[in-house]
Amino acid sequence: MTEWGAGGWIAANASYEAGGQQLPDVVNAACSFIFAAHNYSASVYPMLTRGAAHLITEFGSEELKTNYVPKMFAGQWQGTMALTEPQAGSSLADITTHAEPTGKNYYKLRGQKIFISAGDHDGVDNIVHLMLARIKGAPDGVKGISLFVVPKNRVQEDGSLVFNDVNTAGVYHKMGYKGCPITQLSLGEEGDCRGYLVGEPNKGLFYMFQMMNEARVEVGIGAASIASAAYYASLEYAEERPQGRNLASKDPRQAPVMIIEHPDVKRMLLFQRAVVEGALSLLLQCAQYADLKKVAEPAEREKFSGLLDLLTPVAKSYPSEMGIMSVSQGLQILGGYGYCDEFPLEQHYRDIRIHPIHEGTTGIQGLDLLGRKVVINGGQNLIFYQGEVQKVIDACSQHSELEPYAQKLSDIIADLISLTRHLVLIKDRPEYFLADATLYLELFGIIAVAWQWLQQGLEAWKALKADPNKSDAQFYEGKIVTMKYFFHYELPKTKGLFERLQERDGLTVKIGQAVFMD
């Protein structure tokens, strides 16, 4: 961690005033992708610390900023987000960790937290938990949740550290992602766990959503990075492994060809590239909106904020879900070797499986997208999004080579808007409206990545048009081929999703538990 801090990576996109480099979020996101592709588990430590420090910087008191942020940005102290509890899981309305006022500048906390990534380790001098809890007498549900800084070791007046009654009750044994411990914490066993309120009481979930949304995009980056590492590992293998002969060849005396020459292997490689580079493009698009939101005039700021809100659940979920399938295809290319730990694919497969669970499951992201993001403010976010996609469609429609793809995307975007209006008509029956929200999220993700691939195809086509003999022409040709693959192989998958989402039979709503009994 200290190396991350010394290199300025933890505070890279923080303001100068907070001790950062003020790098654009686009640059920071690209760097995060590179680090995570090299070693995903290692990249999580600075990512969590950065998010926790940003939260303190944004909403904490001057005392909290002074006591914690410099050490966190320096990589000397770890930051975490501590939300989940055994009895509540993702239902934060049901958390029971409570905070007792003391009349001093701290509260005394007692409770349990589970699944805390980097929740305890010896790579730093202190662990700083950004923790949700209820102040005694607070309202029920999410309206009664407050946010606290709860360090493993609290800071004394002389700057020394003393144990803060935060005990590690257990470390979870995981399928993958084993380079970062996930812990269960027990708070206040000795009655002396002190927490320091961040901002105002009962606004903790509002504050925490800043870190959660940042983390959701980071989860998407992590998933895309693991899938990228798997893609290049399987590509290398396919270029070096001789097996079989050309499909038209009947002569067993001919030398075997490298497996990359087989059409089905090319298909799997194209699938991997389409997912990885399409997902990364969407993630960088979100980072660009985050940058523009900071510098735009008020009217434009609303637009960029709305676009980022709308696309965050998509940018988290598409790389997470499709990344698993992408890594699986990479493992398939290696055949039996892919299933063995002599090659990295099996580890990538285990590591990536956590991503549809981290920071809100795919199901929760679907509820967020359909239940909130596309309907708030009269559907204004969706209108902003349609406008962004239309810009690319209009630009591509001017060129005969790209016009067919622009038309396909235009038709599907129109269908998405129509479908959304169709679903909103039953919004007053939420069990039917949201029953297939995850399918809506899947549909939205495919379309969003098609939009990104059309953008990439346009830029690649313009580069080749300007100079067909340029030294990196092969790179741009690869982009165009992958764009075509996505439109011909992936985009047609939306037809079945559209068909199902237009039905209103409420199949999963009406069936009873007895259906699943033996």
C-alpha positions as CSV (number, residue, x, y, z in Angstrom):
1,M,0.0,0.0,0.0
2,T,2.8,2.4,0.8
3,E,4.1,2.0,-2.8
4,W,0.7,3.0,-4.1
5,G,0.6,6.0,-1.8
6,A,4.2,7.1,-2.6
7,G,3.4,6.9,-6.4
8,G,0.4,9.1,-5.9
9,W,-2.0,6.5,-7.2
10,I,-4.5,6.5,-4.3
11,A,-5.0,10.3,-4.4
12,A,-4.6,10.5,-8.2
13,N,-8.0,12.1,-8.9
14,A,-8.4,14.0,-5.6
15,S,-8.1,17.7,-5.6
16,Y,-4.9,19.6,-5.0
17,E,-6.3,20.9,-1.8
18,A,-6.9,17.4,-0.5
19,G,-3.4,16.3,-1.4
20,G,-4.2,14.8,-4.8
21,Q,-3.0,15.2,-8.4
22,Q,-6.4,16.2,-9.7
23,L,-6.1,13.8,-12.6
24,P,-9.3,13.4,-14.8
25,D,-11.4,10.4,-13.9
26,V,-10.9,9.0,-17.4
27,V,-7.2,8.8,-16.8
28,N,-7.7,7.3,-13.3
29,A,-10.1,4.7,-14.6
30,A,-7.7,3.7,-17.4
31,C,-4.9,3.3,-14.8
32,S,-7.2,1.3,-12.5
33,F,-7.9,-1.0,-15.4
34,I,-4.2,-1.6,-16.1
35,F,-3.4,-2.3,-12.4
36,A,-6.4,-4.7,-12.0
37,A,-5.5,-6.6,-15.1
38,H,-2.0,-7.2,-13.7
39,N,-3.2,-8.2,-10.2
40,Y,-6.9,-7.7,-9.4
41,S,-6.6,-8.5,-5.6
42,A,-3.8,-6.1,-5.1
43,S,-5.7,-3.3,-6.9
44,V,-8.6,-3.5,-4.5
45,Y,-6.6,-2.2,-1.5
46,P,-5.9,1.3,-3.0
47,M,-9.3,1.4,-4.6
48,L,-11.2,1.0,-1.3
49,T,-8.8,3.4,0.5
50,R,-9.4,6.1,-2.2
51,G,-13.2,5.8,-2.0
52,A,-13.2,6.0,1.8
53,A,-10.8,9.0,1.8
54,H,-13.0,10.7,-0.8
55,L,-16.0,10.2,1.4
56,I,-14.3,11.8,4.4
57,T,-13.0,14.6,2.3
58,E,-16.5,15.3,0.9
59,F,-18.6,15.0,4.0
60,G,-16.4,14.8,7.1
61,S,-15.4,17.4,9.6
62,E,-12.0,19.2,9.4
63,E,-10.9,17.1,12.3
64,L,-11.7,13.8,10.5
65,K,-10.0,15.1,7.3
66,T,-6.8,16.0,9.3
67,N,-6.7,12.8,11.3
68,Y,-7.4,10.3,8.5
69,V,-7.1,11.4,4.9
70,P,-3.3,12.2,4.7
71,K,-2.4,8.7,6.1
72,M,-4.9,7.0,3.8
73,F,-3.7,8.8,0.7
74,A,-0.2,8.0,1.7
75,G,-1.1,4.3,1.8
76,Q,-0.2,4.0,5.5
77,W,-3.8,3.3,6.5
78,Q,-6.4,1.1,4.7
79,G,-9.9,2.3,4.0
80,T,-13.0,0.1,3.8
81,M,-16.7,0.3,3.4
82,A,-18.6,-1.6,6.1
83,L,-22.3,-2.0,5.3
84,T,-23.4,-5.6,5.3
85,E,-24.6,-7.5,8.4
86,P,-25.4,-11.2,8.9
87,Q,-29.2,-10.8,9.2
88,A,-29.6,-8.0,6.6
89,G,-27.4,-8.9,3.6
90,S,-28.1,-6.4,0.9
91,S,-31.2,-5.1,2.7
92,L,-29.6,-2.2,4.4
93,A,-32.9,-1.1,5.9
94,D,-32.5,-4.0,8.3
95,I,-29.1,-3.3,9.7
96,T,-29.0,-3.3,13.5
97,T,-25.5,-2.1,14.4
98,H,-26.2,0.7,16.8
99,A,-24.4,3.9,18.0
100,E,-24.8,5.2,21.5
101,P,-24.3,9.0,21.9
102,T,-21.8,9.9,24.6
103,G,-22.1,13.7,24.7
104,K,-18.5,13.9,23.4
105,N,-17.2,13.9,19.9
106,Y,-17.7,10.2,19.4
107,Y,-20.4,7.5,19.6
108,K,-20.0,4.0,21.0
109,L,-20.9,1.3,18.5
110,R,-21.9,-2.3,19.0
111,G,-22.8,-4.9,16.3
112,Q,-21.5,-7.1,13.5
113,K,-20.4,-6.5,10.0
114,I,-19.7,-9.2,7.4
115,F,-18.0,-9.4,4.0
116,I,-15.6,-6.5,4.6
117,S,-13.0,-6.5,1.9
118,A,-9.5,-5.6,3.2
119,G,-11.2,-5.5,6.6
120,D,-8.0,-6.5,8.5
121,H,-4.4,-7.2,7.3
122,D,-0.8,-6.4,8.3
123,G,0.1,-4.4,5.2
124,V,-0.8,-1.1,6.9
125,D,-0.6,0.5,10.3
126,N,-4.4,1.0,10.7
127,I,-7.7,0.1,9.1
128,V,-10.3,2.9,8.7
129,H,-13.9,1.6,8.3
130,L,-16.6,3.8,6.8
131,M,-19.5,2.2,8.6
132,L,-23.2,2.4,8.6
133,A,-25.0,2.2,11.9
134,R,-28.2,3.5,13.7
135,I,-28.0,6.1,16.4
136,K,-30.2,5.2,19.4
137,G,-33.8,6.5,18.7
138,A,-33.3,6.9,14.9
139,P,-36.2,6.2,12.6
140,D,-36.7,2.7,11.2
141,G,-35.5,1.8,7.7
142,V,-33.0,3.6,5.6
143,K,-34.1,7.0,7.0
144,G,-32.4,6.2,10.3
145,I,-29.0,5.2,9.0
146,S,-25.9,7.3,9.9
147,L,-22.3,7.1,8.7
148,F,-19.3,6.8,11.0
149,V,-15.5,6.6,10.7
150,V,-14.7,3.6,12.9
151,P,-10.9,2.9,13.0
152,K,-9.4,-0.3,14.1
153,N,-7.0,1.8,16.2
154,R,-8.2,5.3,17.2
155,V,-6.1,8.4,17.2
156,Q,-5.1,9.8,20.6
157,E,-4.6,13.5,21.3
158,D,-0.8,13.0,21.1
159,G,-1.2,11.3,17.7
160,S,-0.5,7.8,19.0
161,L,-2.9,4.9,18.2
162,V,-4.8,2.7,20.7
163,F,-7.0,-0.3,19.9
164,N,-10.6,0.7,19.3
165,D,-12.4,-2.5,20.2
166,V,-12.9,-3.6,16.6
167,N,-12.3,-7.4,16.5
168,T,-11.9,-9.6,13.5
169,A,-14.3,-12.5,14.2
170,G,-13.4,-14.4,11.1
171,V,-12.0,-14.5,7.6
172,Y,-14.1,-15.9,4.8
173,H,-12.7,-18.7,2.7
174,K,-13.5,-17.8,-0.9
175,M,-13.7,-19.5,-4.3
176,G,-11.3,-16.9,-5.8
177,Y,-10.1,-13.3,-5.2
178,K,-7.9,-14.8,-2.5
179,G,-5.3,-12.0,-2.5
180,C,-7.6,-9.7,-0.5
181,P,-9.1,-10.9,2.8
182,I,-12.8,-10.5,3.4
183,T,-13.6,-10.4,7.1
184,Q,-16.4,-10.5,9.7
185,L,-16.1,-7.7,12.3
186,S,-17.4,-7.7,15.9
187,L,-17.7,-4.2,17.3
188,G,-17.8,-3.2,21.0
189,E,-17.1,-6.5,22.7
190,E,-15.5,-4.6,25.5
191,G,-17.9,-1.7,25.3
192,D,-15.4,0.8,23.9
193,C,-15.7,0.9,20.1
194,R,-15.8,4.5,19.2
195,G,-17.2,5.9,16.0
196,Y,-17.0,9.4,14.7
197,L,-20.1,10.8,12.9
198,V,-19.6,11.8,9.3
199,G,-21.9,14.7,8.3
200,E,-25.4,14.8,9.8
201,P,-27.3,12.0,11.6
202,N,-29.6,9.8,9.6
203,K,-28.0,10.8,6.3
204,G,-25.5,8.0,6.2
205,L,-26.9,6.1,3.2
206,F,-27.0,9.3,1.1
207,Y,-23.3,9.9,1.9
208,M,-22.4,6.3,1.4
209,F,-23.9,6.2,-2.1
210,Q,-21.1,8.4,-3.3
211,M,-18.6,5.6,-2.4
212,M,-20.9,2.9,-3.5
213,N,-21.4,4.3,-6.9
214,E,-17.7,4.9,-7.3
215,A,-17.1,1.3,-6.2
216,R,-19.7,0.0,-8.6
217,V,-17.9,1.5,-11.6
218,E,-14.6,0.2,-10.1
219,V,-16.2,-3.3,-9.9
220,G,-17.0,-3.1,-13.6
221,I,-13.4,-2.0,-14.2
222,G,-12.1,-4.9,-12.2
223,A,-14.3,-7.4,-14.1
224,A,-13.3,-6.0,-17.5
225,S,-9.6,-6.1,-16.4
226,I,-9.7,-9.8,-15.4
227,A,-11.5,-10.6,-18.6
228,S,-8.8,-8.7,-20.5
229,A,-6.0,-10.7,-18.8
230,A,-7.9,-13.9,-19.7
231,Y,-8.3,-12.8,-23.3
232,Y,-4.6,-12.1,-23.8
233,A,-3.7,-15.4,-22.1
234,S,-6.0,-17.4,-24.4
235,L,-4.9,-15.4,-27.5
236,E,-1.3,-16.2,-26.7
237,Y,-2.1,-19.9,-26.3
238,A,-4.2,-20.0,-29.5
239,E,-1.2,-18.5,-31.5
240,E,1.2,-21.1,-30.2
241,R,-0.8,-24.3,-29.9
242,P,-0.8,-26.6,-33.0
243,Q,-3.8,-28.9,-33.2
244,G,-6.0,-30.3,-36.0
245,R,-6.1,-29.2,-39.6
246,N,-8.0,-26.9,-41.9
247,L,-11.7,-28.0,-42.0
248,A,-11.4,-28.6,-45.7
249,S,-8.3,-30.7,-45.4
250,K,-8.5,-34.5,-45.5
251,D,-4.8,-35.3,-45.6
252,P,-3.5,-36.5,-42.2
253,R,0.1,-36.0,-43.4
254,Q,-0.4,-32.3,-43.4
255,A,1.1,-30.5,-40.3
256,P,-1.4,-29.4,-37.7
257,V,-2.3,-25.7,-37.8
258,M,-2.3,-23.3,-34.9
259,I,-5.7,-23.4,-33.3
260,I,-6.2,-19.7,-34.0
261,E,-6.8,-20.7,-37.6
262,H,-10.0,-22.6,-36.7
263,P,-13.1,-20.5,-37.2
264,D,-14.7,-21.5,-33.9
265,V,-11.6,-20.4,-32.0
266,K,-11.7,-17.1,-33.9
267,R,-15.3,-16.7,-32.8
268,M,-14.4,-17.3,-29.2
269,L,-11.6,-14.8,-29.4
270,L,-13.8,-12.2,-31.0
271,F,-16.4,-12.7,-28.3
272,Q,-13.8,-12.1,-25.7
273,R,-12.5,-9.0,-27.4
274,A,-16.0,-7.7,-28.0
275,V,-16.9,-8.0,-24.4
276,V,-13.6,-6.7,-22.9
277,E,-13.1,-3.6,-25.2
278,G,-16.8,-2.8,-25.4
279,A,-17.1,-2.9,-21.6
280,L,-14.0,-0.8,-21.1
281,S,-15.3,1.7,-23.6
282,L,-18.6,2.0,-21.6
283,L,-16.6,2.4,-18.3
284,L,-14.5,5.1,-19.8
285,Q,-17.6,6.8,-21.1
286,C,-18.9,6.9,-17.5
287,A,-15.6,8.3,-16.3
288,Q,-15.9,11.0,-18.9
289,Y,-19.4,12.0,-17.7
290,A,-18.0,12.1,-14.2
291,D,-15.3,14.6,-15.4
292,L,-17.8,16.7,-17.4
293,K,-20.1,16.8,-14.4
294,K,-17.4,18.6,-12.4
295,V,-16.7,21.3,-15.0
296,A,-20.0,21.8,-16.9
297,E,-22.4,24.7,-16.5
298,P,-25.4,23.9,-14.3
299,A,-27.8,23.0,-17.2
300,E,-25.2,20.6,-18.7
301,R,-24.2,19.3,-15.3
302,E,-27.7,17.9,-14.8
303,K,-27.3,16.1,-18.1
304,F,-24.0,14.5,-17.3
305,S,-25.0,13.7,-13.8
306,G,-28.2,12.0,-15.1
307,L,-26.2,10.0,-17.7
308,L,-23.7,8.8,-15.1
309,D,-26.5,7.8,-12.8
310,L,-28.3,5.9,-15.5
311,L,-25.3,4.1,-16.8
312,T,-23.7,3.2,-13.5
313,P,-25.7,0.0,-12.9
314,V,-25.1,-1.0,-16.5
315,A,-21.4,-0.3,-16.3
316,K,-21.2,-2.4,-13.1
317,S,-23.2,-5.3,-14.4
318,Y,-22.4,-5.9,-18.0
319,P,-18.6,-6.4,-17.4
320,S,-19.4,-8.5,-14.4
321,E,-21.9,-10.9,-16.0
322,M,-20.4,-11.0,-19.5
323,G,-16.9,-11.0,-18.1
324,I,-17.6,-14.4,-16.6
325,M,-18.7,-15.7,-20.0
326,S,-15.7,-14.1,-21.7
327,V,-13.3,-15.8,-19.3
328,S,-15.1,-19.0,-19.7
329,Q,-14.6,-18.9,-23.5
330,G,-10.9,-18.2,-22.9
331,L,-10.7,-21.3,-20.7
332,Q,-12.5,-23.2,-23.4
333,I,-9.8,-22.2,-26.0
334,L,-7.2,-23.9,-23.8
335,G,-9.3,-27.0,-23.5
336,G,-8.2,-29.3,-20.6
337,Y,-5.2,-27.1,-19.9
338,G,-7.5,-24.2,-19.1
339,Y,-9.0,-26.2,-16.3
340,C,-5.6,-26.8,-14.7
341,D,-3.8,-24.4,-12.5
342,E,-0.6,-24.5,-14.6
343,F,-2.3,-21.9,-16.7
344,P,-3.9,-18.6,-15.4
345,L,-7.4,-19.1,-16.9
346,E,-8.8,-21.1,-14.0
347,Q,-7.7,-18.4,-11.5
348,H,-9.3,-15.7,-13.7
349,Y,-12.5,-17.7,-13.8
350,R,-12.6,-18.0,-10.0
351,D,-11.6,-14.4,-9.4
352,I,-14.2,-12.8,-11.7
353,R,-17.2,-14.7,-10.2
354,I,-17.4,-12.3,-7.3
355,H,-18.2,-9.3,-9.5
356,P,-21.9,-9.9,-10.1
357,I,-22.2,-10.0,-6.2
358,H,-19.9,-7.2,-5.1
359,E,-21.4,-3.7,-4.4
360,G,-25.0,-4.8,-5.1
361,T,-25.9,-7.9,-6.9
362,T,-27.0,-7.9,-10.6
363,G,-30.6,-8.2,-9.4
364,I,-30.2,-5.1,-7.3
365,Q,-28.7,-3.2,-10.2
366,G,-31.6,-4.2,-12.4
367,L,-34.1,-2.9,-9.8
368,D,-32.0,0.3,-9.6
369,L,-32.0,0.8,-13.4
370,L,-35.6,0.1,-14.1
371,G,-37.2,1.0,-10.8
372,R,-35.3,4.3,-10.3
373,K,-32.9,5.5,-13.0
374,V,-35.1,5.3,-16.1
375,V,-38.2,6.7,-14.4
376,I,-37.0,9.6,-12.2
377,N,-37.6,13.1,-13.3
378,G,-40.2,11.9,-15.9
379,G,-37.7,9.7,-17.6
380,Q,-35.3,12.6,-18.3
381,N,-32.1,10.4,-17.9
382,L,-33.4,8.1,-20.7
383,I,-34.0,11.1,-22.9
384,F,-30.4,12.3,-22.3
385,Y,-29.1,8.8,-23.1
386,Q,-31.2,8.6,-26.3
387,G,-29.7,11.9,-27.4
388,E,-26.1,10.6,-26.9
389,V,-26.7,7.5,-28.9
390,Q,-28.4,9.4,-31.6
391,K,-25.3,11.6,-32.1
392,V,-23.3,8.5,-33.0
393,I,-26.0,7.1,-35.2
394,D,-26.3,10.4,-37.1
395,A,-22.5,10.5,-37.6
396,C,-22.3,6.9,-38.9
397,S,-25.3,7.4,-41.2
398,Q,-23.2,9.7,-43.3
399,H,-20.9,6.8,-44.4
400,S,-22.2,4.0,-46.5
401,E,-19.9,1.4,-44.8
402,L,-21.3,2.2,-41.4
403,E,-24.9,3.2,-42.2
404,P,-26.3,-0.4,-41.9
405,Y,-25.0,-0.7,-38.4
406,A,-26.3,2.8,-37.5
407,Q,-29.7,1.8,-38.8
408,K,-29.7,-1.4,-36.6
409,L,-28.8,0.5,-33.5
410,S,-31.4,3.2,-34.4
411,D,-34.2,0.6,-34.7
412,I,-33.2,-1.1,-31.4
413,I,-33.0,2.2,-29.4
414,A,-36.5,3.0,-30.6
415,D,-37.6,-0.4,-29.5
416,L,-36.0,0.2,-26.1
417,I,-37.8,3.5,-25.6
418,S,-41.1,1.9,-26.6
419,L,-40.5,-1.1,-24.3
420,T,-39.7,1.2,-21.4
421,R,-42.9,3.2,-21.9
422,H,-44.7,-0.1,-22.1
423,L,-43.3,-1.3,-18.7
424,V,-43.9,2.0,-17.0
425,L,-47.6,1.6,-17.6
426,I,-47.6,-1.1,-14.9
427,K,-45.4,0.8,-12.5
428,D,-48.3,0.9,-10.0
429,R,-47.9,-2.9,-9.7
430,P,-44.3,-3.1,-8.7
431,E,-44.2,-6.9,-8.4
432,Y,-45.0,-7.2,-12.1
433,F,-43.1,-4.0,-13.2
434,L,-39.9,-5.2,-11.6
435,A,-40.2,-9.0,-11.8
436,D,-37.9,-9.1,-14.9
437,A,-35.8,-6.0,-14.1
438,T,-32.6,-8.1,-14.5
439,L,-33.6,-9.0,-18.0
440,Y,-34.2,-5.3,-18.7
441,L,-30.7,-4.6,-17.4
442,E,-29.2,-7.3,-19.6
443,L,-31.0,-5.8,-22.7
444,F,-29.9,-2.3,-21.8
445,G,-26.3,-3.5,-21.4
446,I,-26.1,-5.1,-24.8
447,I,-27.5,-2.0,-26.5
448,A,-25.2,0.3,-24.5
449,V,-22.1,-1.7,-25.6
450,A,-23.4,-1.7,-29.2
451,W,-23.4,2.1,-29.0
452,Q,-19.8,2.0,-27.7
453,W,-18.7,-0.3,-30.5
454,L,-20.4,1.9,-33.1
455,Q,-18.4,4.8,-31.7
456,Q,-15.2,2.8,-31.9
457,G,-16.0,1.6,-35.4
458,L,-16.5,5.2,-36.6
459,E,-13.2,6.4,-35.2
460,A,-11.4,3.4,-36.6
461,W,-13.0,3.9,-40.0
462,K,-12.1,7.6,-40.1
463,A,-8.5,6.7,-39.2
464,L,-8.2,4.2,-42.0
465,K,-9.9,6.5,-44.4
466,A,-7.4,9.2,-43.7
467,D,-4.4,6.9,-44.2
468,P,-5.0,3.3,-45.2
469,N,-1.3,2.5,-45.1
470,K,-0.6,3.8,-41.6
471,S,1.6,1.7,-39.4
472,D,-1.1,0.7,-37.0
473,A,-3.8,0.0,-39.7
474,Q,-4.1,-3.5,-38.4
475,F,-5.2,-2.2,-35.0
476,Y,-8.0,-0.2,-36.6
477,E,-9.0,-3.1,-38.9
478,G,-9.3,-5.3,-35.8
479,K,-11.7,-2.7,-34.2
480,I,-13.9,-2.7,-37.2
481,V,-14.1,-6.5,-37.4
482,T,-14.9,-6.7,-33.7
483,M,-17.6,-4.1,-34.1
484,K,-19.1,-6.1,-36.9
485,Y,-18.9,-9.3,-34.8
486,F,-20.8,-7.5,-32.0
487,F,-23.6,-6.3,-34.3
488,H,-24.0,-9.7,-36.0
489,Y,-23.5,-12.1,-33.1
490,E,-24.4,-10.2,-29.8
491,L,-26.9,-7.6,-30.7
492,P,-29.4,-10.2,-32.2
493,K,-29.6,-11.6,-28.7
494,T,-31.8,-8.7,-27.8
495,K,-34.8,-10.1,-29.8
496,G,-35.6,-12.8,-27.2
497,L,-35.2,-10.3,-24.3
498,F,-37.6,-7.8,-26.0
499,E,-40.1,-10.6,-26.6
500,R,-40.1,-11.7,-22.9
501,L,-40.2,-8.2,-21.5
502,Q,-43.3,-7.3,-23.5
503,E,-45.2,-10.2,-21.9
504,R,-47.2,-9.5,-18.8
505,D,-48.0,-13.0,-17.5
506,G,-46.1,-12.5,-14.2
507,L,-44.9,-16.1,-14.3
508,T,-42.3,-15.7,-11.5
509,V,-44.7,-13.5,-9.5
510,K,-47.5,-16.0,-9.4
511,I,-45.7,-19.3,-8.9
512,G,-45.6,-20.6,-5.4
513,Q,-42.8,-22.2,-3.4
514,A,-44.3,-25.7,-3.8
515,V,-43.1,-25.7,-7.4
516,F,-39.6,-26.1,-6.2
517,M,-40.3,-29.0,-3.9
518,D,-39.4,-32.6,-4.7
